[in-house]
Amino acid sequence: MYRITKEFHFSASHQLFGLREGHPCARLHGHNYIVVVELAAEALDETGFVRDYHDLADLKSYIDEHLDHRHLNEVLGDDCVTAERMARHFHDWCAARWPEVSAVRVSETPKTWAEYRP
């Protein structure tokens, strides 16, 4: 299996509801997010790619236009915008465009990652 990844960055705020009293994530806060999209294929296309990285420019446009420097609870219409749910959101968005998408990882901090892999 061949695998490629591409990384995207954006900054945004969110707030998590339903957490125990005093939990820091219950307050409005923000992150410098990193999204890594993984694509996989058993065979390469005629140019030797799993998929041309330039094809993924649509994801950068989506992030820049809809998510960067926004409040994710409002944009995504969810009271619980966790990294796990964002990984699923990005996976579904990407998989609708590129069938080779095999996983998406989302990082909120340099030490934390969430992944969705069907």
All heavy atoms as an XYZ file, in Angstrom:
974
protein
N       0.852     -1.184      0.000
C       0.000      0.000      0.000
C       0.889      1.235      0.000
O       1.804      1.344      0.810
C      -0.909     -0.026      1.232
C      -1.920      1.079      1.310
S      -3.279      0.984      0.129
C      -4.179     -0.422      0.712
N       0.591      2.155     -0.887
C       1.281      3.445     -0.901
C       0.483      4.428     -0.052
O      -0.744      4.432     -0.100
C       1.373      3.994     -2.334
C       2.191      3.133     -3.259
C       1.590      2.179     -4.079
C       3.575      3.292     -3.322
C       2.346      1.404     -4.927
C       4.332      2.513     -4.172
C       3.718      1.568     -4.975
O       4.467      0.800     -5.829
N       1.173      5.265      0.699
C       0.513      6.274      1.531
C       1.220      7.608      1.360
O       2.446      7.664      1.331
C       0.554      5.885      2.999
C      -0.247      4.650      3.321
C      -0.316      4.395      4.819
N      -0.823      3.065      5.061
C      -2.107      2.728      5.032
N      -3.006      3.643      4.759
N      -2.495      1.493      5.262
N       0.429      8.656      1.257
C       0.965     10.011      1.255
C       0.188     10.827      2.284
O      -0.935     10.466      2.656
C       0.869     10.690     -0.134
C      -0.592     10.859     -0.567
C       1.683      9.922     -1.161
C      -0.786     11.745     -1.787
N       0.789     11.909      2.736
C       0.097     12.820      3.646
C       0.370     14.255      3.220
O       1.374     14.544      2.567
C       0.551     12.652      5.112
O       1.937     12.944      5.214
C       0.267     11.243      5.628
N      -0.540     15.113      3.590
C      -0.346     16.552      3.398
C      -0.877     17.244      4.642
O      -1.910     16.869      5.186
C      -1.051     17.062      2.158
C      -0.743     18.540      1.914
C      -0.904     18.957      0.494
C      -0.564     20.441      0.421
N      -0.222     20.884     -0.866
N      -0.158     18.280      5.063
C      -0.450     18.982      6.306
C      -1.002     20.370      6.007
O      -0.521     21.052      5.100
C       0.855     19.082      7.097
C       0.737     19.626      8.476
C       2.068     19.524      9.214
O       2.459     18.397      9.599
O       2.706     20.565      9.392
N      -2.002     20.764      6.795
C      -2.641     22.074      6.664
C      -2.692     22.719      8.044
O      -2.847     22.029      9.051
C      -4.065     21.926      6.114
C      -4.110     21.253      4.777
C      -4.140     19.870      4.674
C      -4.109     22.003      3.613
C      -4.169     19.247      3.435
C      -4.141     21.397      2.373
C      -4.165     20.007      2.284
N      -2.613     24.054      8.099
C      -2.604     24.779      9.366
C      -3.665     25.870      9.360
O      -3.908     26.491      8.326
C      -1.238     25.452      9.586
C      -0.117     24.485      9.724
N       0.661     24.432     10.845
C       0.366     23.528      8.898
C       1.575     23.483     10.699
N       1.419     22.933      9.518
N      -4.272     26.090     10.532
C      -5.181     27.222     10.705
C      -5.333     27.517     12.186
O      -4.999     26.692     13.039
C      -6.534     26.975     10.032
C      -7.408     25.938     10.696
C      -8.458     26.329     11.519
C      -7.209     24.587     10.483
C      -9.286     25.394     12.124
C      -8.033     23.642     11.068
C      -9.067     24.040     11.890
N      -5.818     28.704     12.487
C      -6.077     29.122     13.863
C      -7.561     29.382     14.027
O      -8.182     29.974     13.137
C      -5.294     30.399     14.179
O      -3.919     30.172     14.046
N      -8.105     28.939     15.152
C      -9.535     29.135     15.390
C      -9.833     28.970     16.877
O      -9.039     28.412     17.631
C     -10.362     28.131     14.581
N     -11.008     29.458     17.278
C     -11.452     29.298     18.659
C     -12.556     28.247     18.733
O     -13.188     27.913     17.725
C     -11.973     30.632     19.206
O     -13.161     31.008     18.535
N     -12.762     27.747     19.932
C     -13.905     26.869     20.218
C     -14.107     26.841     21.722
O     -13.323     27.393     22.488
C     -13.720     25.465     19.631
C     -12.733     24.606     20.344
N     -12.902     23.252     20.493
C     -11.553     24.876     20.948
C     -11.869     22.733     21.142
N     -11.038     23.703     21.421
N     -15.187     26.201     22.111
C     -15.524     26.035     23.517
C     -16.219     24.695     23.649
O     -17.052     24.338     22.811
C     -16.448     27.170     23.958
C     -16.744     27.198     25.423
C     -17.499     28.459     25.831
O     -17.942     29.232     24.985
N     -17.654     28.658     27.121
N     -15.854     23.949     24.680
C     -16.466     22.641     24.911
C     -17.449     22.739     26.068
O     -17.092     23.216     27.148
C     -15.392     21.599     25.215
C     -14.335     21.410     24.121
C     -13.318     20.364     24.555
C     -14.976     21.025     22.810
N     -18.667     22.296     25.841
C     -19.710     22.345     26.852
C     -19.906     20.960     27.457
O     -19.569     19.948     26.851
C     -21.016     22.855     26.238
C     -20.897     24.259     25.728
C     -20.573     24.503     24.402
C     -21.088     25.345     26.576
C     -20.446     25.808     23.925
C     -20.956     26.642     26.120
C     -20.641     26.875     24.786
N     -20.440     20.910     28.662
C     -20.722     19.643     29.321
C     -19.542     19.070     30.086
O     -19.606     17.935     30.545
N     -18.472     19.835     30.224
C     -17.317     19.377     30.984
C     -17.502     19.701     32.463
O     -18.322     20.535     32.830
C     -16.046     20.049     30.467
C     -15.687     19.773     29.010
C     -14.502     20.628     28.586
C     -15.375     18.297     28.810
N     -16.707     19.057     33.308
C     -16.804     19.316     34.748
C     -16.468     20.783     35.033
O     -15.734     21.429     34.287
C     -15.889     18.388     35.522
C     -14.425     18.692     35.379
C     -13.561     17.695     36.175
N     -12.183     18.066     36.174
C     -11.326     17.897     35.164
N     -11.754     17.340     34.052
N     -10.063     18.278     35.261
N     -17.007     21.270     36.106
C     -16.775     22.661     36.496
C     -15.282     22.919     36.683
O     -14.563     22.111     37.274
C     -17.524     22.979     37.793
C     -17.479     24.439     38.155
C     -18.335     24.760     39.369
O     -19.325     24.049     39.610
O     -17.989     25.729     40.064
N     -14.827     24.032     36.163
C     -13.435     24.406     36.279
C     -12.526     23.846     35.197
O     -11.342     24.175     35.154
N     -13.044     22.996     34.314
C     -12.211     22.440     33.236
C     -11.799     23.570     32.301
O     -12.646     24.345     31.858
C     -12.989     21.364     32.475
C     -12.131     20.526     31.588
N     -11.540     21.005     30.446
C     -11.765     19.223     31.689
C     -10.850     20.037     29.873
N     -10.967     18.945     30.615
N     -10.510     23.724     31.980
C     -10.067     24.858     31.165
C     -10.665     24.879     29.758
O     -10.824     25.954     29.178
C      -8.545     24.701     31.117
C      -8.270     23.303     31.525
C      -9.403     22.871     32.400
N     -11.021     23.740     29.217
C     -11.577     23.711     27.858
C     -13.035     24.150     27.810
O     -13.597     24.315     26.726
C     -11.422     22.325     27.250
S      -9.702     21.874     26.978
N     -13.655     24.326     28.979
C     -15.025     24.837     29.012
C     -15.057     26.334     28.723
O     -16.089     26.881     28.341
C     -15.667     24.543     30.359
N     -13.922     26.983     28.904
C     -13.835     28.409     28.582
C     -13.575     28.585     27.092
O     -12.984     27.720     26.446
C     -12.689     29.056     29.374
C     -12.887     29.034     30.877
C     -11.824     29.865     31.591
N     -10.470     29.389     31.386
C      -9.814     28.574     32.222
N     -10.422     28.122     33.313
N      -8.580     28.214     31.980
N     -13.969     29.724     26.573
C     -13.646     30.070     25.200
C     -12.122     30.122     25.065
O     -11.452     30.760     25.868
C     -14.262     31.422     24.837
C     -13.957     31.955     23.445
C     -14.540     31.049     22.374
C     -14.520     33.359     23.303
N     -11.578     29.421     24.091
C     -10.137     29.388     23.878
C      -9.845     29.041     22.420
O     -10.752     28.707     21.664
C      -9.467     28.382     24.832
C      -9.869     26.965     24.591
N     -11.095     26.451     24.974
C      -9.213     25.953     23.991
C     -11.169     25.177     24.633
N     -10.042     24.847     24.024
N      -8.602     29.132     22.039
C      -8.244     28.859     20.650
C      -7.008     28.002     20.530
O      -6.294     27.769     21.508
N      -6.783     27.535     19.310
C      -5.636     26.677     19.006
C      -5.076     27.051     17.645
O      -5.781     27.586     16.785
C      -6.049     25.198     18.941
C      -6.602     24.656     20.205
N      -5.814     24.348     21.297
C      -7.872     24.355     20.558
C      -6.576     23.868     22.264
N      -7.834     23.872     21.843
N      -3.833     26.695     17.454
C      -3.224     26.686     16.137
C      -3.295     25.234     15.674
O      -2.472     24.410     16.061
C      -1.777     27.178     16.201
C      -1.714     28.626     16.594
O      -2.468     29.454     16.094
N      -0.821     28.949     17.512
N      -4.322     24.940     14.884
C      -4.602     23.562     14.480
C      -3.676     23.104     13.366
O      -3.279     23.883     12.502
C      -6.040     23.446     13.970
C      -7.080     23.535     15.055
C      -7.708     24.731     15.335
C      -7.438     22.414     15.790
C      -8.676     24.822     16.324
C      -8.400     22.494     16.782
C      -9.017     23.700     17.035
O      -9.967     23.784     18.013
N      -3.383     21.810     13.393
C      -2.706     21.143     12.284
C      -3.613     19.999     11.852
O      -4.055     19.200     12.688
C      -1.327     20.595     12.687
C      -0.429     21.728     13.178
C      -0.683     19.847     11.510
C       0.886     21.254     13.780
N      -3.893     19.922     10.568
C      -4.706     18.850      9.997
C      -3.811     18.089      9.024
O      -3.206     18.691      8.139
C      -5.934     19.409      9.251
C      -6.728     18.283      8.598
C      -6.794     20.230     10.195
N      -3.724     16.779      9.199
C      -2.940     15.941      8.297
C      -3.895     14.968      7.616
O      -4.586     14.189      8.282
C      -1.832     15.163      9.038
C      -1.084     14.243      8.082
C      -0.882     16.129      9.720
N      -3.925     15.040      6.295
C      -4.769     14.147      5.503
C      -3.884     13.047      4.926
O      -2.837     13.334      4.343
C      -5.471     14.918      4.362
C      -6.311     13.983      3.518
C      -6.308     16.036      4.930
N      -4.304     11.812      5.120
C      -3.579     10.659      4.579
C      -4.394     10.051      3.455
O      -5.600      9.859      3.586
C      -3.368      9.618      5.684
C      -2.679      8.355      5.203
C      -2.661      7.278      6.264
O      -1.747      7.311      7.121
O      -3.573      6.423      6.258
N      -3.717      9.742      2.357
C      -4.342      9.077      1.218
C      -3.565      7.797      0.941
O      -2.331      7.772      1.097
C      -4.334      9.960     -0.026
C      -5.167     11.236      0.085
C      -4.355     12.367      0.653
C      -5.748     11.613     -1.256
N      -4.257      6.746      0.532
C      -3.614      5.453      0.309
C      -4.154      4.810     -0.964
O      -5.318      4.997     -1.326
C      -3.865      4.530      1.505
N      -3.276      4.071     -1.619
C      -3.680      3.333     -2.822
C      -2.780      2.112     -2.973
O      -1.601      2.151     -2.609
C      -3.573      4.222     -4.051
N      -3.347      1.058     -3.509
C      -2.562     -0.150     -3.757
C      -1.693      0.010     -4.999
O      -0.659     -0.641     -5.119
C      -3.485     -1.354     -3.896
C      -4.132     -1.737     -2.577
C      -4.934     -3.011     -2.670
O      -4.777     -3.764     -3.675
O      -5.713     -3.271     -1.746
N      -2.124      0.866     -5.922
C      -1.367      1.096     -7.156
C      -1.267      2.596     -7.395
O      -2.131      3.365     -6.974
C      -2.066      0.420     -8.329
N      -0.222      2.986     -8.079
C      -0.027      4.389     -8.414
C      -0.718      4.711     -9.736
O      -0.932      3.823    -10.566
C       1.469      4.687     -8.520
C       2.278      4.411     -7.252
C       3.757      4.662     -7.506
C       1.767      5.247     -6.089
N      -1.066      5.976     -9.915
C      -1.681      6.372    -11.183
C      -0.611      6.429    -12.284
O       0.563      6.126    -12.049
C      -2.451      7.694    -11.037
C      -1.566      8.899    -10.791
O      -0.325      8.809    -10.960
O      -2.126      9.955    -10.437
N      -1.019      6.850    -13.478
C      -0.115      6.839    -14.631
C       1.087      7.778    -14.478
O       2.096      7.612    -15.151
C      -0.887      7.163    -15.920
C      -1.523      8.533    -15.956
C      -2.859      8.645    -15.208
O      -3.415      7.625    -14.754
O      -3.320      9.796    -15.051
N       0.999      8.742    -13.561
C       2.120      9.657    -13.335
C       2.977      9.232    -12.143
O       3.944      9.920    -11.809
C       1.618     11.102    -13.115
O       0.695     11.112    -12.037
C       0.952     11.648    -14.364
N       2.602      8.128    -11.491
C       3.374      7.634    -10.362
C       2.942      8.176     -9.006
O       3.688      8.101     -8.037
N       1.729      8.721     -8.929
C       1.203      9.306     -7.701
C       0.082      8.453     -7.110
O      -0.672      7.808     -7.837
C       0.573     10.682     -7.970
C       1.498     11.755     -8.447
C       1.028     12.732     -9.303
C       2.817     11.821     -8.032
C       1.856     13.757     -9.737
C       3.656     12.836     -8.458
C       3.175     13.806     -9.320
N      -0.058      8.540     -5.771
C      -1.324      8.125     -5.149
C      -2.376      9.129     -5.584
O      -3.447      8.769     -6.053
C      -1.196      8.087     -3.604
C      -2.557      7.919     -2.948
C      -0.251      6.977     -3.174
N      -2.039     10.396     -5.432
C      -2.834     11.516     -5.939
C      -1.897     12.711     -5.990
O      -1.042     12.868     -5.134
C      -4.041     11.826     -5.058
C      -4.798     13.080     -5.514
C      -6.160     13.211     -4.889
N      -7.115     12.235     -5.373
C      -7.839     12.363     -6.487
N      -7.705     13.407     -7.257
N      -8.712     11.450     -6.826
N      -2.078     13.555     -6.974
C      -1.261     14.759     -7.088
C      -1.562     15.668     -5.899
O      -2.728     15.986     -5.615
C      -1.600     15.467     -8.398
C      -0.679     16.619     -8.728
O      -0.114     17.230     -7.797
O      -0.546     16.921     -9.923
N      -0.528     16.106     -5.181
C      -0.717     16.986     -4.033
C      -1.475     18.265     -4.401
O      -2.210     18.808     -3.584
C       0.629     17.372     -3.408
C       1.277     16.266     -2.614
C       2.465     15.696     -3.045
C       0.719     15.812     -1.427
C       3.081     14.692     -2.304
C       1.323     14.816     -0.685
C       2.509     14.253     -1.137
O       3.106     13.269     -0.393
N      -1.313     18.716     -5.617
C      -2.014     19.930     -6.050
C      -3.529     19.753     -6.020
O      -4.268     20.727     -5.858
C      -1.555     20.350     -7.444
C      -0.169     20.888     -7.466
N       0.141     22.172     -7.079
C       1.000     20.290     -7.795
C       1.438     22.352     -7.178
N       1.994     21.220     -7.603
N      -3.999     18.521     -6.157
C      -5.442     18.259     -6.083
C      -6.012     18.625     -4.721
O      -7.205     18.899     -4.591
C      -5.751     16.784     -6.359
C      -5.481     16.373     -7.793
O      -5.237     17.253     -8.648
O      -5.511     15.149     -8.053
N      -5.169     18.620     -3.696
C      -5.636     18.875     -2.335
C      -5.760     20.364     -2.012
O      -6.122     20.731     -0.897
C      -4.711     18.190     -1.332
C      -4.529     16.680     -1.545
C      -3.610     16.102     -0.489
C      -5.847     15.946     -1.577
N      -5.502     21.208     -2.976
C      -5.626     22.660     -2.769
C      -7.042     23.054     -2.357
O      -7.227     24.061     -1.662
C      -5.206     23.411     -4.026
N      -8.031     22.278     -2.756
C      -9.406     22.581     -2.363
C      -9.587     22.541     -0.848
O     -10.386     23.296     -0.299
C     -10.399     21.616     -3.018
C     -10.570     21.871     -4.501
O     -10.150     22.945     -4.987
O     -11.136     20.990     -5.175
N      -8.856     21.671     -0.173
C      -8.959     21.614      1.286
C      -8.366     22.878      1.899
O      -8.941     23.442      2.829
C      -8.274     20.371      1.851
C      -8.308     20.246      3.375
C      -9.736     20.323      3.925
C      -7.626     18.962      3.815
N      -7.251     23.341      1.373
C      -6.682     24.594      1.870
C      -7.658     25.739      1.676
O      -7.863     26.557      2.572
C      -5.364     24.904      1.176
C      -4.752     26.203      1.688
C      -3.393     26.476      1.126
C      -2.756     27.759      1.577
N      -3.447     28.668      2.422
N      -8.313     25.785      0.525
C      -9.298     26.842      0.272
C     -10.464     26.748      1.248
O     -10.920     27.761      1.785
C      -9.817     26.750     -1.163
O      -8.780     26.988     -2.067
N     -10.956     25.535      1.488
C     -12.058     25.329      2.430
C     -11.660     25.813      3.828
O     -12.414     26.541      4.480
C     -12.447     23.850      2.464
C     -13.403     23.502      3.572
C     -14.730     23.924      3.533
C     -12.982     22.766      4.676
C     -15.609     23.617      4.568
C     -13.852     22.450      5.709
C     -15.163     22.883      5.646
O     -16.013     22.576      6.672
N     -10.474     25.425      4.272
C     -10.002     25.838      5.595
C      -9.866     27.352      5.665
O     -10.346     27.993      6.603
C      -8.670     25.140      5.931
C      -8.920     23.650      6.201
C      -7.988     25.807      7.122
C      -7.655     22.816      6.312
N      -9.206     27.940      4.666
C      -8.976     29.390      4.674
C     -10.281     30.181      4.642
O     -10.427     31.187      5.332
C      -8.112     29.806      3.482
C      -6.669     29.343      3.611
O      -6.266     28.879      4.706
O      -5.939     29.433      2.604
N     -11.237     29.733      3.855
C     -12.480     30.483      3.666
C     -13.496     30.263      4.787
O     -14.284     31.167      5.085
C     -13.115     30.114      2.326
C     -12.296     30.574      1.137
C     -12.793     30.020     -0.184
O     -13.970     29.572     -0.255
O     -12.001     30.020     -1.144
N     -13.504     29.071      5.394
C     -14.579     28.741      6.333
C     -14.153     28.541      7.784
O     -14.994     28.658      8.686
C     -15.318     27.488      5.859
C     -15.953     27.654      4.525
N     -17.120     28.352      4.334
C     -15.562     27.238      3.297
C     -17.430     28.349      3.056
N     -16.495     27.684      2.401
N     -12.881     28.213      8.034
C     -12.486     27.846      9.386
C     -11.414     28.742     10.004
O     -11.418     28.952     11.216
C     -11.984     26.391      9.408
C     -12.989     25.354      8.902
C     -12.338     23.984      8.823
C     -14.226     25.321      9.764
N     -10.503     29.247      9.202
C      -9.386     30.013      9.746
C      -9.871     31.290     10.415
O     -10.658     32.051      9.849
C      -8.391     30.348      8.631
C      -7.100     30.944      9.177
O      -6.615     30.473     10.221
O      -6.573     31.892      8.555
N      -9.406     31.506     11.645
C      -9.763     32.679     12.454
C     -11.281     32.826     12.614
O     -11.827     33.922     12.536
C      -9.120     33.948     11.893
C      -7.662     33.990     12.174
N      -6.744     33.336     11.390
C      -6.969     34.576     13.179
C      -5.526     33.545     11.886
N      -5.638     34.285     12.980
N     -11.934     31.702     12.842
C     -13.383     31.658     13.101
C     -13.625     30.963     14.437
O     -12.740     30.335     15.000
C     -14.114     30.867     12.005
C     -13.848     31.276     10.592
C     -14.576     32.556     10.237
N     -14.238     32.949      8.891
C     -15.120     33.235      7.960
N     -16.394     33.216      8.233
N     -14.722     33.580      6.761
N     -14.878     31.055     14.884
C     -15.299     30.332     16.086
C     -15.945     29.033     15.612
O     -17.019     29.047     14.997
C     -16.266     31.178     16.917
C     -16.669     30.535     18.196
N     -15.771     30.156     19.165
C     -17.898     30.178     18.650
C     -16.420     29.595     20.167
N     -17.709     29.598     19.882
N     -15.291     27.905     15.851
C     -15.699     26.633     15.262
C     -17.070     26.169     15.723
O     -17.780     25.511     14.949
C     -14.638     25.567     15.543
C     -13.269     25.860     14.938
C     -12.281     24.764     15.318
C     -13.353     26.031     13.431
N     -17.480     26.495     16.942
C     -18.825     26.101     17.384
C     -19.884     26.694     16.455
O     -20.865     26.037     16.116
C     -19.081     26.560     18.817
C     -18.143     25.927     19.804
O     -17.006     26.362     19.921
N     -18.586     24.909     20.507
N     -19.676     27.931     16.044
C     -20.628     28.591     15.154
C     -20.540     28.033     13.737
O     -21.548     27.735     13.109
C     -20.381     30.099     15.128
C     -20.691     30.779     16.437
C     -20.296     32.249     16.446
O     -19.807     32.759     15.417
O     -20.473     32.883     17.508
N     -19.335     27.889     13.240
C     -19.150     27.440     11.852
C     -19.638     26.007     11.665
O     -20.306     25.698     10.680
C     -17.666     27.555     11.440
C     -17.430     26.945     10.073
C     -17.213     29.002     11.462
N     -19.295     25.128     12.606
C     -19.645     23.719     12.465
C     -20.987     23.377     13.110
O     -21.457     22.254     12.996
C     -18.530     22.844     13.033
C     -17.168     23.015     12.339
C     -16.111     22.176     13.037
C     -17.253     22.665     10.867
N     -21.598     24.348     13.797
C     -22.916     24.127     14.388
C     -22.934     23.033     15.431
O     -23.852     22.222     15.472
N     -21.930     23.012     16.291
C     -21.791     21.930     17.262
C     -21.354     22.525     18.603
O     -20.459     23.366     18.647
C     -20.740     20.942     16.757
C     -20.694     19.639     17.534
O     -21.218     19.573     18.658
O     -20.116     18.678     17.000
N     -21.969     22.066     19.686
C     -21.571     22.520     21.019
C     -20.350     21.775     21.546
O     -19.846     22.112     22.602
C     -22.726     22.328     22.012
C     -23.763     23.432     21.904
O     -23.475     24.452     21.263
O     -24.860     23.261     22.464
N     -19.904     20.775     20.834
C     -18.777     19.980     21.316
C     -17.805     19.726     20.164
O     -17.729     18.630     19.623
C     -19.286     18.674     21.910
S     -18.045     17.814     22.886
N     -17.081     20.762     19.772
C     -16.134     20.675     18.663
C     -14.797     20.182     19.219
O     -13.918     20.961     19.538
C     -15.974     22.034     17.945
C     -15.013     21.911     16.785
C     -17.316     22.551     17.474
N     -14.674     18.866     19.345
C     -13.442     18.259     19.828
C     -12.531     17.952     18.641
O     -12.970     17.917     17.492
C     -13.741     16.947     20.577
O     -14.362     16.025     19.660
C     -14.646     17.184     21.781
N     -11.282     17.681     18.921
C     -10.353     17.286     17.863
C     -10.820     15.994     17.201
O     -10.692     15.833     15.977
C      -8.947     17.120     18.434
N     -11.416     15.098     17.979
C     -11.924     13.844     17.421
C     -13.032     14.110     16.401
O     -13.036     13.534     15.307
C     -12.466     12.946     18.546
C     -11.402     12.439     19.498
C     -11.112     13.363     20.675
O     -11.451     14.566     20.623
O     -10.523     12.879     21.652
N     -13.961     14.979     16.765
C     -15.059     15.289     15.843
C     -14.573     16.066     14.624
O     -15.077     15.906     13.531
C     -16.157     16.046     16.570
C     -16.926     15.145     17.510
C     -18.064     15.849     18.160
N     -18.880     14.896     18.895
C     -19.795     15.241     19.764
N     -20.021     16.524     20.015
N     -20.485     14.324     20.394
N     -13.570     16.911     14.827
C     -13.007     17.633     13.691
C     -12.309     16.673     12.732
O     -12.414     16.826     11.513
C     -12.045     18.710     14.180
C     -12.766     19.860     14.862
S     -11.628     21.084     15.505
C     -10.835     21.608     14.007
N     -11.613     15.673     13.270
C     -10.960     14.685     12.403
C     -11.999     13.980     11.540
O     -11.796     13.783     10.337
C     -10.168     13.685     13.247
N     -13.130     13.632     12.132
C     -14.205     12.986     11.360
C     -14.778     13.959     10.330
O     -15.046     13.579      9.182
C     -15.302     12.496     12.306
C     -16.539     11.921     11.623
C     -16.208     10.610     10.911
N     -17.302     10.090     10.134
C     -18.142      9.144     10.550
N     -18.027      8.631     11.749
N     -19.096      8.715      9.764
N     -14.983     15.207     10.715
C     -15.500     16.221      9.798
C     -14.585     16.350      8.582
O     -15.039     16.307      7.434
C     -15.636     17.562     10.514
C     -15.947     18.692      9.598
N     -17.220     18.947      9.144
C     -15.139     19.625      9.019
C     -17.192     19.991      8.317
N     -15.944     20.408      8.234
N     -13.291     16.508      8.829
C     -12.348     16.649      7.722
C     -12.281     15.380      6.882
O     -12.187     15.446      5.659
C     -10.952     17.016      8.226
C     -10.811     18.459      8.607
C     -10.565     18.822      9.914
C     -10.925     19.457      7.653
C     -10.425     20.154     10.270
C     -10.788     20.800      7.997
C     -10.548     21.148      9.308
N     -12.323     14.223      7.528
C     -12.308     12.973      6.763
C     -13.490     12.917      5.809
O     -13.334     12.623      4.625
C     -12.330     11.746      7.682
C     -12.423     10.486      6.909
N     -13.626      9.967      6.487
C     -11.456      9.670      6.415
C     -13.409      8.889      5.781
N     -12.104      8.683      5.724
N     -14.685     13.176      6.323
C     -15.881     13.092      5.482
C     -15.829     14.105      4.347
O     -16.193     13.798      3.210
C     -17.142     13.277      6.327
C     -17.360     12.127      7.297
O     -16.671     11.084      7.190
O     -18.223     12.280      8.187
N     -15.361     15.318      4.643
C     -15.252     16.354      3.615
C     -14.285     15.899      2.523
O     -14.573     16.015      1.333
C     -14.786     17.669      4.249
C     -14.889     18.852      3.357
C     -15.916     19.745      3.305
C     -13.933     19.289      2.376
N     -15.655     20.714      2.349
C     -14.446     20.448      1.770
C     -12.695     18.809      1.958
C     -13.768     21.134      0.763
C     -12.023     19.491      0.952
C     -12.560     20.633      0.364
N     -13.138     15.385      2.918
C     -12.120     14.957      1.957
C     -12.537     13.701      1.186
O     -12.336     13.621     -0.031
C     -10.800     14.691      2.682
S     -10.016     16.166      3.344
N     -13.100     12.725      1.878
C     -13.475     11.464      1.237
C     -14.551     11.668      0.164
O     -14.608     10.913     -0.802
C     -13.945     10.455      2.281
N     -15.366     12.704      0.329
C     -16.381     13.005     -0.688
C     -15.732     13.500     -1.981
O     -16.352     13.463     -3.042
C     -17.353     14.058     -0.155
N     -14.479     13.935     -1.905
C     -13.775     14.476     -3.068
C     -12.691     13.545     -3.595
O     -12.424     13.509     -4.780
C     -13.153     15.821     -2.703
C     -14.207     16.889     -2.538
C     -13.766     18.001     -1.607
N     -14.826     18.992     -1.476
C     -15.889     18.867     -0.685
N     -16.032     17.790      0.060
N     -16.810     19.808     -0.642
N     -12.044     12.826     -2.684
C     -10.906     11.987     -3.048
C     -11.072     10.610     -2.409
O     -10.891     10.451     -1.199
C      -9.603     12.636     -2.575
C      -9.511     14.088     -2.970
C      -9.506     14.584     -4.245
C      -9.442     15.220     -2.100
N      -9.428     15.952     -4.216
C      -9.383     16.380     -2.915
C      -9.404     15.383     -0.721
C      -9.307     17.665     -2.393
C      -9.327     16.654     -0.197
C      -9.274     17.782     -1.028
N     -11.404      9.613     -3.187
C     -11.673      8.283     -2.615
C     -10.456      7.630     -1.951
O     -10.621      6.696     -1.170
C     -12.145      7.464     -3.817
C     -11.666      8.205     -5.018
C     -11.582      9.648     -4.636
N      -9.268      8.137     -2.210
C      -8.065      7.552     -1.613
C      -7.859      7.955     -0.157
O      -6.958      7.447      0.509
C      -6.810      7.979     -2.397
C      -6.837      7.660     -3.872
C      -7.461      8.790     -4.697
O      -7.968      9.779     -4.132
O      -7.437      8.672     -5.932
N      -8.668      8.866      0.371
C      -8.479      9.328      1.752
C      -8.672      8.146      2.704
O      -9.694      7.476      2.689
C      -9.439     10.485      2.098
C      -9.377     10.820      3.583
C      -9.105     11.700      1.257
N      -7.651      7.913      3.535
C      -7.701      6.775      4.456
C      -7.744      7.200      5.921
O      -8.155      6.427      6.774
C      -6.507      5.858      4.219
O      -5.294      6.576      4.291
N      -7.308      8.426      6.231
C      -7.322      8.890      7.617
C      -7.090     10.394      7.641
O      -6.527     10.961      6.702
C      -6.243      8.198      8.445
N      -7.539     11.005      8.739
C      -7.256     12.417      8.992
C      -6.889     12.552     10.455
O      -7.551     11.994     11.332
C      -8.464     13.322      8.658
C      -8.187     14.762      9.066
C      -8.809     13.247      7.176
N      -5.819     13.311     10.700
C      -5.368     13.608     12.060
C      -5.513     15.101     12.300
O      -5.251     15.901     11.412
C      -3.908     13.215     12.243
C      -3.664     11.735     12.121
C      -2.193     11.404     12.238
N      -1.727     11.753     13.577
C      -0.456     11.807     13.922
N       0.490     11.548     13.062
N      -0.104     12.134     15.150
N      -5.903     15.451     13.529
C      -6.036     16.850     13.925
C      -5.256     17.052     15.225
O      -5.419     16.286     16.172
C      -7.516     17.246     14.131
C      -7.627     18.656     14.698
C      -8.283     17.129     12.811
N      -4.440     18.097     15.240
C      -3.685     18.455     16.437
C      -4.124     19.829     16.920
O      -4.254     20.758     16.121
C      -2.186     18.492     16.138
O      -1.484     19.006     17.244
N      -4.342     19.926     18.236
C      -4.627     21.217     18.860
C      -3.387     21.792     19.531
O      -3.273     23.000     19.699
C      -5.729     21.064     19.908
C      -7.062     20.693     19.324
C      -8.135     20.525     20.384
O      -7.801     20.213     21.558
O      -9.309     20.704     20.045
N      -2.491     20.926     19.939
C      -1.252     21.345     20.587
C      -0.125     20.461     20.052
O      -0.394     19.386     19.488
C      -1.327     21.182     22.122
O      -1.240     19.793     22.449
C      -2.582     21.798     22.702
N       1.122     20.850     20.253
C       2.228     20.028     19.754
C       2.277     18.614     20.340
O       2.902     17.736     19.764
C       3.473     20.818     20.175
C       3.010     22.229     20.286
C       1.597     22.141     20.790
N       1.584     18.395     21.458
C       1.650     17.087     22.111
C       0.375     16.268     21.998
O       0.302     15.164     22.550
C       2.003     17.269     23.590
C       3.384     17.855     23.807
C       3.670     17.975     25.291
C       5.048     18.548     25.526
N       5.359     18.637     26.955
N      -0.651     16.781     21.316
C      -1.911     16.045     21.250
C      -2.385     15.879     19.817
O      -2.299     16.810     19.018
C      -3.015     16.743     22.068
O      -3.240     18.052     21.516
C      -2.637     16.859     23.535
N      -2.906     14.691     19.502
C      -3.450     14.392     18.188
C      -4.709     13.550     18.348
O      -4.794     12.716     19.251
C      -2.438     13.577     17.357
C      -1.279     14.381     16.901
C      -0.091     14.566     17.583
C      -1.161     15.114     15.696
N       0.733     15.361     16.852
C       0.113     15.721     15.683
C      -2.021     15.325     14.613
C       0.542     16.527     14.642
C      -1.568     16.114     13.566
C      -0.304     16.704     13.587
N      -5.654     13.754     17.451
C      -6.826     12.887     17.335
C      -6.876     12.424     15.892
O      -6.527     13.171     14.980
C      -8.110     13.633     17.693
N      -7.282     11.186     15.693
C      -7.319     10.634     14.331
C      -8.654      9.972     14.068
O      -9.215      9.318     14.959
C      -6.199      9.615     14.161
C      -6.168      8.972     12.782
C      -5.024      7.994     12.629
O      -5.171      6.846     13.068
O      -3.977      8.414     12.091
N      -9.159     10.151     12.858
C     -10.309      9.361     12.398
C      -9.838      8.531     11.216
O      -9.271      9.052     10.260
C     -11.493     10.241     11.977
C     -12.630      9.387     11.514
C     -13.428      8.715     12.426
C     -12.871      9.188     10.166
C     -14.455      7.894     12.022
C     -13.903      8.357      9.739
C     -14.682      7.711     10.672
O     -15.685      6.875     10.253
N     -10.053      7.233     11.344
C      -9.678      6.270     10.303
C     -10.830      5.266     10.223
O     -11.027      4.495     11.163
C      -8.371      5.586     10.692
C      -7.849      4.586      9.682
C      -6.561      3.929     10.177
N      -5.490      4.861     10.392
C      -4.614      5.230      9.449
N      -4.717      4.745      8.237
N      -3.657      6.085      9.742
N     -11.588      5.282      9.128
C     -12.722      4.338      9.057
C     -12.286      2.879      9.023
O     -11.181      2.587      8.653
C     -13.432      4.719      7.761
C     -12.565      5.637      7.041
C     -11.457      6.074      7.939
